[in-house]
Amino acid sequence: MFRIVRPLFLLFASSVVLVSFTKAPTASAQECNACLFDGNDPDSCIVYGKINDDIVEWNTGSRECKGFFDITISSIDPNASCHSVNSFINSLRFGDLEASDSKLGLGAGSDGGAFFVQNPDNNNLVEIAPAITINGETTNCETSEFNCYTKMSDYFENDEQGQKEKDQVCETLYNKIRVDRNLEESVLRNRLCMEIKDGSVIPLDCDPLTGQVSDAMEQYPDTDCSGYGFEAPLTNVPGCENALADNGASESDGSTSSSSTTSTTGSGSSSNSSSSANTVLNIASWNWLMTTSIVGALLGHFC
């Protein structure tokens, strides 16, 4: 049985008051306000973490706070690439998907097979196939890439298999950005814990999350800083069990990233944590099913 913990950080004029309380609402009473990182989250959305057997409701860290500690993951924006078939084609040709291996399976259901291949003579760079065949009609892409992309557009728009292939790529992008953003939040909480332990001056841009972490450190004095990075799967959060399914996304255990770089160079942090802050975390491509114990090991890089 999980309990829900809400560490609160309240600011009153120039004084700072740390308040916390514990509550275990039923699933029917608990309103899900989870951050899905789909571009539609309210500012008040919650990142659900886990400390011991408690589910903790964390505020998100501000962009300015993440920027101060240089905690960023470069990710493809699925809203830009998947808004429409036209935006999808433009992204494949000129945008974020141009060099992405996400598109390697596209065209698998067509007559001629994959639309994109890896070029072994060019560091396995993903390139458009020399020719594509759709509905028995072959188009030479070496003489006219434009004609090939026009054919692809019709395939993704009107062919049932083409629609499924596009949707699969877009679902992967949405899942990836959700995992990447959760990892940013996890690393930030871990980092704030270290900075608080070191007695460092933390920017006000990091409130109210700084206060929440400080409050939690009092509640869980035996928990290592890496423990503040654990993510609680939404399927374990009362009221949020179907949040991802209702949003067309899928659940993955723990925070992970694919083909991304988490940079933590920390401008203006303490000397004890600056060495870990210079760590660059490279995470293997498309490794979606990492457990929360592995996340703890990853976060150990920053302690």
MOFEN-V273078 format. One record per residue. RES is the residue in one small letter. OMEGA is omega in degrees with one decimal (999 if undefined). Layout:
((RES;OMEGA) (RES;OMEGA))
//
This chain:
((m;178.7) (f;168.6) (r;-179.4) (i;179.5) (v;179.3) (r;174.3) (p;-176.1) (l;178.5) (f;-174.9) (l;178.2) (l;176.3) (f;-178.2) (a;-178.0) (s;-178.5) (s;179.8) (v;-179.8) (v;177.8) (l;-177.7) (v;176.0) (s;172.4) (f;-176.1) (t;-178.7) (k;179.1) (a;-178.6) (p;174.8) (t;-178.8) (a;-177.8) (s;-177.5) (a;-175.6) (q;176.8) (e;-178.3) (c;177.2) (n;-175.2) (a;172.7) (c;177.9) (l;177.0) (f;179.5) (d;-178.6) (g;-177.5) (n;-177.8) (d;171.6) (p;179.9) (d;-176.1) (s;-176.4) (c;-171.6) (i;170.1) (v;-177.4) (y;176.8) (g;-178.7) (k;173.1) (i;-172.6) (n;178.7) (d;-178.2) (d;171.5) (i;-174.1) (v;178.5) (e;-179.2) (w;165.4) (n;173.2) (t;174.6) (g;-179.7) (s;177.5) (r;-179.3) (e;179.2) (c;177.8) (k;178.8) (g;179.5) (f;179.7) (f;177.8) (d;177.2) (i;-177.1) (t;173.5) (i;178.7) (s;-176.6) (s;175.0) (i;178.3) (d;-177.7) (p;179.4) (n;179.3) (a;-175.4) (s;-171.3) (c;-178.7) (h;-179.3) (s;176.6) (v;-179.6) (n;178.6) (s;178.0) (f;178.4) (i;179.4) (n;178.7) (s;177.3) (l;-173.1) (r;-172.9) (f;-169.6) (g;-173.2) (d;-177.0) (l;-174.8) (e;-177.7) (a;-176.0) (s;176.4) (d;176.7) (s;-173.5) (k;-175.3) (l;-178.7) (g;-178.2) (l;-179.3) (g;-177.6) (a;-178.8) (g;179.4) (s;-178.4) (d;-173.1) (g;179.1) (g;-169.8) (a;177.5) (f;-175.3) (f;-178.1) (v;174.3) (q;-178.9) (n;-177.7) (p;179.1) (d;-179.2) (n;177.3) (n;179.6) (n;176.6) (l;-179.7) (v;-178.1) (e;175.5) (i;-179.2) (a;178.9) (p;178.8) (a;175.9) (i;179.7) (t;-179.8) (i;-179.8) (n;175.7) (g;-179.1) (e;-178.5) (t;179.0) (t;179.9) (n;-177.2) (c;178.7) (e;178.8) (t;179.8) (s;174.9) (e;-178.8) (f;-179.8) (n;179.3) (c;179.5) (y;175.7) (t;177.5) (k;177.9) (m;-179.2) (s;178.1) (d;179.7) (y;-179.2) (f;-178.3) (e;-167.6) (n;-179.2) (d;-177.0) (e;178.6) (q;178.2) (g;177.6) (q;179.5) (k;-179.5) (e;177.5) (k;-178.7) (d;179.7) (q;177.5) (v;-177.8) (c;177.1) (e;177.3) (t;179.2) (l;179.2) (y;178.2) (n;-178.4) (k;-176.9) (i;176.2) (r;178.9) (v;-179.6) (d;-179.2) (r;175.8) (n;178.2) (l;175.5) (e;179.9) (e;-179.3) (s;-179.6) (v;-179.7) (l;179.0) (r;176.5) (n;-178.2) (r;179.2) (l;176.5) (c;179.8) (m;-179.0) (e;178.3) (i;178.4) (k;-178.4) (d;-178.4) (g;-178.1) (s;174.0) (v;-176.7) (i;-178.1) (p;177.0) (l;177.5) (d;-177.8) (c;173.7) (d;3.3) (p;-176.3) (l;178.5) (t;179.4) (g;178.2) (q;180.0) (v;179.0) (s;178.8) (d;-179.4) (a;178.8) (m;175.9) (e;-179.8) (q;-176.7) (y;-173.6) (p;-178.4) (d;-178.1) (t;177.1) (d;-178.0) (c;179.6) (s;180.0) (g;179.9) (y;-179.1) (g;-176.4) (f;177.3) (e;175.8) (a;175.9) (p;-175.7) (l;177.9) (t;177.6) (n;-176.9) (v;179.4) (p;-179.7) (g;-177.5) (c;-173.2) (e;-176.2) (n;-174.5) (a;-177.9) (l;179.2) (a;179.2) (d;-179.2) (n;179.6) (g;179.8) (a;179.4) (s;-177.7) (e;169.8) (s;-175.5) (d;175.5) (g;-179.5) (s;178.4) (t;-178.5) (s;178.9) (s;179.9) (s;-176.1) (s;176.2) (t;172.8) (t;-178.9) (s;176.8) (t;-177.4) (t;169.8) (g;177.8) (s;175.5) (g;177.8) (s;-175.0) (s;-175.6) (s;-177.4) (n;-176.8) (s;-175.9) (s;179.8) (s;176.8) (s;-179.5) (a;-179.9) (n;179.1) (t;173.0) (v;-175.4) (l;176.5) (n;-174.4) (i;-173.3) (a;-175.2) (s;171.4) (w;176.6) (n;-165.1) (w;-167.9) (l;179.5) (m;179.8) (t;-178.8) (t;176.6) (s;176.7) (i;177.3) (v;178.2) (g;178.7) (a;178.3) (l;-178.0) (l;177.1) (g;177.5) (h;-172.4) (f;-179.5) (c;999))
//
